[in-house]
């Protein structure tokens, strides 16, 4: 992901979740995805889906562990 994409996604997630501490970081040695954090806590990965050149989208994946629900 480009720095511009990361900035746009960060702003979008902050606005969508009403959480100014959400931010996207570049993943080491990966160009198609970024890591999503709230503060210093890793919460998921966002992937760029550009299979169709006319339809760019992003997919956010977040795992919720059983013990996190207690």
N, CA, C and O atoms as CSV, one atom per row, in Angstrom:
chain,resi,resn,atom,element,x,y,z
A,1,UNK,N,N,0.839,-1.182,0.000
A,1,UNK,CA,C,0.000,0.000,0.000
A,1,UNK,C,C,0.880,1.240,0.000
A,1,UNK,O,O,1.955,1.268,0.599
A,2,UNK,N,N,0.405,2.237,-0.671
A,2,UNK,CA,C,1.156,3.487,-0.729
A,2,UNK,C,C,0.901,4.308,0.534
A,2,UNK,O,O,-0.102,4.088,1.213
A,3,UNK,N,N,1.778,5.242,0.860
A,3,UNK,CA,C,1.537,6.130,1.994
A,3,UNK,C,C,0.207,6.890,1.864
A,3,UNK,O,O,-0.464,7.142,2.865
A,4,UNK,N,N,-0.170,7.253,0.634
A,4,UNK,CA,C,-1.443,7.943,0.416
A,4,UNK,C,C,-2.628,7.041,0.757
A,4,UNK,O,O,-3.584,7.485,1.394
A,5,UNK,N,N,-2.567,5.775,0.334
A,5,UNK,CA,C,-3.630,4.824,0.668
A,5,UNK,C,C,-3.737,4.642,2.184
A,5,UNK,O,O,-4.835,4.626,2.740
A,6,UNK,N,N,-2.599,4.506,2.835
A,6,UNK,CA,C,-2.586,4.312,4.286
A,6,UNK,C,C,-3.222,5.508,4.989
A,6,UNK,O,O,-3.998,5.328,5.928
A,7,UNK,N,N,-2.906,6.717,4.551
A,7,UNK,CA,C,-3.504,7.924,5.144
A,7,UNK,C,C,-5.012,7.965,4.924
A,7,UNK,O,O,-5.768,8.263,5.849
A,8,UNK,N,N,-5.449,7.668,3.710
A,8,UNK,CA,C,-6.887,7.688,3.411
A,8,UNK,C,C,-7.635,6.633,4.215
A,8,UNK,O,O,-8.713,6.905,4.743
A,9,UNK,N,N,-7.067,5.423,4.312
A,9,UNK,CA,C,-7.714,4.365,5.076
A,9,UNK,C,C,-7.750,4.698,6.559
A,9,UNK,O,O,-8.744,4.424,7.231
A,10,UNK,N,N,-6.677,5.286,7.075
A,10,UNK,CA,C,-6.652,5.686,8.478
A,10,UNK,C,C,-7.765,6.693,8.762
A,10,UNK,O,O,-8.504,6.541,9.734
A,11,UNK,N,N,-7.888,7.711,7.929
A,11,UNK,CA,C,-8.948,8.722,8.120
A,11,UNK,C,C,-10.332,8.092,8.031
A,11,UNK,O,O,-11.218,8.417,8.821
A,12,UNK,N,N,-10.519,7.191,7.067
A,12,UNK,CA,C,-11.812,6.521,6.908
A,12,UNK,C,C,-12.161,5.710,8.150
A,12,UNK,O,O,-13.281,5.808,8.652
A,13,UNK,N,N,-11.223,4.911,8.654
A,13,UNK,CA,C,-11.494,4.081,9.825
A,13,UNK,C,C,-11.721,4.930,11.079
A,13,UNK,O,O,-12.578,4.602,11.899
A,14,UNK,N,N,-10.962,6.013,11.232
A,14,UNK,CA,C,-11.164,6.901,12.378
A,14,UNK,C,C,-12.566,7.484,12.361
A,14,UNK,O,O,-13.235,7.528,13.393
A,15,UNK,N,N,-13.009,7.928,11.203
A,15,UNK,CA,C,-14.345,8.513,11.076
A,15,UNK,C,C,-15.430,7.451,11.253
A,15,UNK,O,O,-16.404,7.679,11.971
A,16,UNK,N,N,-15.274,6.301,10.611
A,16,UNK,CA,C,-16.275,5.251,10.661
A,16,UNK,C,C,-16.476,4.716,12.074
A,16,UNK,O,O,-17.611,4.507,12.502
A,17,UNK,N,N,-15.385,4.495,12.798
A,17,UNK,CA,C,-15.482,3.933,14.144
A,17,UNK,C,C,-15.533,4.998,15.238
A,17,UNK,O,O,-15.674,4.667,16.415
A,18,UNK,N,N,-15.419,6.276,14.858
A,18,UNK,CA,C,-15.433,7.341,15.857
A,18,UNK,C,C,-14.293,7.181,16.851
A,18,UNK,O,O,-14.445,7.444,18.045
A,19,UNK,N,N,-13.163,6.750,16.340
A,19,UNK,CA,C,-12.022,6.429,17.194
A,19,UNK,C,C,-10.756,7.060,16.609
A,19,UNK,O,O,-10.152,6.499,15.694
A,20,UNK,N,N,-10.350,8.222,17.129
A,20,UNK,CA,C,-9.188,8.906,16.556
A,20,UNK,C,C,-7.861,8.165,16.747
A,20,UNK,O,O,-6.872,8.503,16.096
A,21,UNK,N,N,-7.824,7.163,17.628
A,21,UNK,CA,C,-6.558,6.447,17.839
A,21,UNK,C,C,-6.382,5.261,16.885
A,21,UNK,O,O,-5.386,4.544,16.980
A,22,UNK,N,N,-7.335,5.042,15.965
A,22,UNK,CA,C,-7.185,3.991,14.955
A,22,UNK,C,C,-6.185,4.472,13.909
A,22,UNK,O,O,-6.242,5.618,13.464
A,23,UNK,N,N,-5.271,3.588,13.522
A,23,UNK,CA,C,-4.353,3.932,12.442
A,23,UNK,C,C,-3.902,2.670,11.710
A,23,UNK,O,O,-3.911,1.566,12.256
A,24,UNK,N,N,-3.512,2.874,10.464
A,24,UNK,CA,C,-3.041,1.792,9.601
A,24,UNK,C,C,-1.529,1.957,9.442
A,24,UNK,O,O,-1.024,3.061,9.236
A,25,UNK,N,N,-0.828,0.837,9.543
A,25,UNK,CA,C,0.625,0.831,9.360
A,25,UNK,C,C,0.981,-0.074,8.187
A,25,UNK,O,O,0.306,-1.069,7.925
A,26,UNK,N,N,2.035,0.282,7.497
A,26,UNK,CA,C,2.546,-0.559,6.418
A,26,UNK,C,C,3.033,-1.880,6.999
A,26,UNK,O,O,3.661,-1.909,8.057
A,27,UNK,N,N,2.740,-2.973,6.301
A,27,UNK,CA,C,3.235,-4.285,6.727
A,27,UNK,C,C,4.623,-4.510,6.150
A,27,UNK,O,O,4.872,-4.190,4.988
A,28,UNK,N,N,5.528,-5.058,6.951
A,28,UNK,CA,C,6.873,-5.343,6.445
A,28,UNK,C,C,6.820,-6.337,5.288
A,28,UNK,O,O,6.192,-7.389,5.401
A,29,UNK,N,N,7.458,-6.017,4.210
A,29,UNK,CA,C,7.618,-6.883,3.046
A,29,UNK,C,C,6.290,-7.292,2.390
A,29,UNK,O,O,6.244,-8.297,1.680
A,30,UNK,N,N,5.219,-6.533,2.615
A,30,UNK,CA,C,3.929,-6.785,1.962
A,30,UNK,C,C,3.468,-5.487,1.319
A,30,UNK,O,O,3.504,-4.430,1.951
A,31,UNK,N,N,3.037,-5.563,0.067
A,31,UNK,CA,C,2.579,-4.361,-0.630
A,31,UNK,C,C,1.068,-4.296,-0.783
A,31,UNK,O,O,0.528,-3.262,-1.175
A,32,UNK,N,N,0.377,-5.400,-0.474
A,32,UNK,CA,C,-1.059,-5.470,-0.732
A,32,UNK,C,C,-1.913,-5.316,0.508
A,32,UNK,O,O,-3.129,-5.497,0.442
A,33,UNK,N,N,-1.297,-4.981,1.658
A,33,UNK,CA,C,-2.070,-4.926,2.900
A,33,UNK,C,C,-1.391,-4.041,3.930
A,33,UNK,O,O,-0.223,-3.676,3.797
A,34,UNK,N,N,-2.161,-3.704,4.968
A,34,UNK,CA,C,-1.648,-2.909,6.074
A,34,UNK,C,C,-2.178,-3.456,7.385
A,34,UNK,O,O,-3.189,-4.158,7.403
A,35,UNK,N,N,-1.514,-3.147,8.469
A,35,UNK,CA,C,-1.941,-3.567,9.796
A,35,UNK,C,C,-2.754,-2.448,10.434
A,35,UNK,O,O,-2.401,-1.275,10.318
A,36,UNK,N,N,-3.846,-2.813,11.109
A,36,UNK,CA,C,-4.727,-1.838,11.743
A,36,UNK,C,C,-4.519,-1.912,13.259
A,36,UNK,O,O,-4.512,-2.995,13.844
A,37,UNK,N,N,-4.354,-0.760,13.872
A,37,UNK,CA,C,-4.123,-0.654,15.313
A,37,UNK,C,C,-5.105,0.330,15.929
A,37,UNK,O,O,-5.551,1.278,15.283
A,38,UNK,N,N,-5.431,0.083,17.197
A,38,UNK,CA,C,-6.060,1.096,18.046
A,38,UNK,C,C,-5.017,1.384,19.115
A,38,UNK,O,O,-4.727,0.539,19.961
A,39,UNK,N,N,-4.468,2.567,19.066
A,39,UNK,CA,C,-3.323,2.875,19.921
A,39,UNK,C,C,-2.180,1.959,19.539
A,39,UNK,O,O,-1.763,1.920,18.381
A,40,UNK,N,N,-1.668,1.213,20.526
A,40,UNK,CA,C,-0.573,0.271,20.268
A,40,UNK,C,C,-1.064,-1.161,20.110
A,40,UNK,O,O,-0.257,-2.076,19.950
A,41,UNK,N,N,-2.389,-1.368,20.154
A,41,UNK,CA,C,-2.938,-2.727,20.076
A,41,UNK,C,C,-3.308,-3.089,18.637
A,41,UNK,O,O,-4.125,-2.422,18.002
A,42,UNK,N,N,-2.692,-4.150,18.147
A,42,UNK,CA,C,-3.000,-4.667,16.817
A,42,UNK,C,C,-4.403,-5.260,16.839
A,42,UNK,O,O,-4.724,-6.062,17.715
A,43,UNK,N,N,-5.255,-4.863,15.862
A,43,UNK,CA,C,-6.613,-5.407,15.827
A,43,UNK,C,C,-6.945,-6.144,14.534
A,43,UNK,O,O,-7.925,-6.888,14.495
A,44,UNK,N,N,-6.164,-5.962,13.485
A,44,UNK,CA,C,-6.486,-6.672,12.248
A,44,UNK,C,C,-5.632,-6.247,11.076
A,44,UNK,O,O,-4.677,-5.481,11.204
A,45,UNK,N,N,-6.018,-6.780,9.920
A,45,UNK,CA,C,-5.294,-6.515,8.675
A,45,UNK,C,C,-6.293,-6.022,7.639
A,45,UNK,O,O,-7.411,-6.531,7.552
A,46,UNK,N,N,-5.891,-5.037,6.861
A,46,UNK,CA,C,-6.717,-4.543,5.768
A,46,UNK,C,C,-5.988,-4.848,4.454
A,46,UNK,O,O,-4.816,-4.514,4.280
A,47,UNK,N,N,-6.715,-5.488,3.542
A,47,UNK,CA,C,-6.141,-5.933,2.272
A,47,UNK,C,C,-6.686,-5.111,1.120
A,47,UNK,O,O,-7.866,-4.762,1.104
A,48,UNK,N,N,-5.834,-4.802,0.160
A,48,UNK,CA,C,-6.257,-4.145,-1.075
A,48,UNK,C,C,-6.666,-5.225,-2.071
A,48,UNK,O,O,-5.900,-6.153,-2.329
A,49,UNK,N,N,-7.866,-5.110,-2.629
A,49,UNK,CA,C,-8.367,-6.057,-3.627
A,49,UNK,C,C,-8.424,-5.327,-4.961
A,49,UNK,O,O,-9.328,-4.530,-5.216
A,50,UNK,N,N,-7.439,-5.617,-5.804
A,50,UNK,CA,C,-7.371,-4.939,-7.106
A,50,UNK,C,C,-7.363,-5.944,-8.259
A,50,UNK,O,O,-6.779,-5.691,-9.313
A,51,UNK,N,N,-8.026,-7.096,-8.042
A,51,UNK,CA,C,-8.109,-8.101,-9.109
A,51,UNK,C,C,-8.773,-7.535,-10.356
A,51,UNK,O,O,-8.327,-7.783,-11.477
A,52,UNK,N,N,-9.836,-6.776,-10.153
A,52,UNK,CA,C,-10.526,-6.119,-11.260
A,52,UNK,C,C,-9.991,-4.691,-11.333
A,52,UNK,O,O,-10.224,-3.908,-10.412
A,53,UNK,N,N,-9.287,-4.334,-12.395
A,53,UNK,CA,C,-8.664,-3.003,-12.471
A,53,UNK,C,C,-9.662,-1.841,-12.421
A,53,UNK,O,O,-9.280,-0.708,-12.129
A,54,UNK,N,N,-10.925,-2.118,-12.704
A,54,UNK,CA,C,-11.936,-1.060,-12.676
A,54,UNK,C,C,-12.672,-0.983,-11.342
A,54,UNK,O,O,-13.559,-0.146,-11.175
A,55,UNK,N,N,-12.310,-1.859,-10.377
A,55,UNK,CA,C,-13.070,-1.930,-9.131
A,55,UNK,C,C,-12.129,-2.190,-7.956
A,55,UNK,O,O,-12.001,-3.328,-7.506
A,56,UNK,N,N,-11.477,-1.152,-7.463
A,56,UNK,CA,C,-10.573,-1.264,-6.328
A,56,UNK,C,C,-11.385,-1.252,-5.042
A,56,UNK,O,O,-12.264,-0.408,-4.872
A,57,UNK,N,N,-11.096,-2.186,-4.129
A,57,UNK,CA,C,-11.763,-2.206,-2.832
A,57,UNK,C,C,-10.771,-2.662,-1.767
A,57,UNK,O,O,-9.666,-3.105,-2.080
A,58,UNK,N,N,-11.179,-2.548,-0.510
A,58,UNK,CA,C,-10.348,-2.944,0.619
A,58,UNK,C,C,-11.171,-3.845,1.523
A,58,UNK,O,O,-12.360,-3.606,1.734
A,59,UNK,N,N,-10.534,-4.884,2.058
A,59,UNK,CA,C,-11.191,-5.836,2.951
A,59,UNK,C,C,-10.484,-5.816,4.289
A,59,UNK,O,O,-9.269,-5.998,4.362
A,60,UNK,N,N,-11.255,-5.594,5.356
A,60,UNK,CA,C,-10.715,-5.543,6.707
A,60,UNK,C,C,-11.018,-6.861,7.401
A,60,UNK,O,O,-12.169,-7.295,7.433
A,61,UNK,N,N,-9.991,-7.502,7.958
A,61,UNK,CA,C,-10.144,-8.772,8.641
A,61,UNK,C,C,-9.671,-8.623,10.078
A,61,UNK,O,O,-8.548,-8.195,10.344
A,62,UNK,N,N,-10.564,-8.991,11.005
A,62,UNK,CA,C,-10.250,-8.880,12.431
A,62,UNK,C,C,-10.659,-10.172,13.119
A,62,UNK,O,O,-11.811,-10.593,13.018
A,63,UNK,N,N,-9.736,-10.792,13.808
A,63,UNK,CA,C,-10.028,-12.002,14.561
A,63,UNK,C,C,-10.416,-11.619,15.988
A,63,UNK,O,O,-9.796,-10.748,16.598
A,64,UNK,N,N,-11.437,-12.274,16.505
A,64,UNK,CA,C,-11.853,-12.062,17.889
A,64,UNK,C,C,-11.671,-13.400,18.610
A,64,UNK,O,O,-12.344,-14.383,18.300
A,65,UNK,N,N,-10.766,-13.418,19.560
A,65,UNK,CA,C,-10.465,-14.639,20.282
A,65,UNK,C,C,-11.490,-14.875,21.382
A,65,UNK,O,O,-12.027,-13.928,21.956
A,66,UNK,N,N,-11.754,-16.133,21.671
A,66,UNK,CA,C,-12.755,-16.513,22.658
A,66,UNK,C,C,-12.517,-15.851,24.013
A,66,UNK,O,O,-13.455,-15.359,24.641
A,67,UNK,N,N,-11.251,-15.838,24.467
A,67,UNK,CA,C,-10.989,-15.272,25.785
A,67,UNK,C,C,-11.144,-13.755,25.819
A,67,UNK,O,O,-11.261,-13.170,26.896
A,68,UNK,N,N,-11.147,-13.120,24.661
A,68,UNK,CA,C,-11.388,-11.674,24.611
A,68,UNK,C,C,-12.838,-11.330,24.948
A,68,UNK,O,O,-13.132,-10.195,25.324
A,69,UNK,N,N,-13.730,-12.285,24.820
A,69,UNK,CA,C,-15.165,-12.040,25.050
A,69,UNK,C,C,-15.537,-12.151,26.523
A,69,UNK,O,O,-16.660,-11.815,26.898
A,70,UNK,N,N,-14.632,-12.606,27.352
A,70,UNK,CA,C,-14.942,-12.788,28.785
A,70,UNK,C,C,-14.730,-11.527,29.570
A,70,UNK,O,O,-14.944,-11.510,30.782
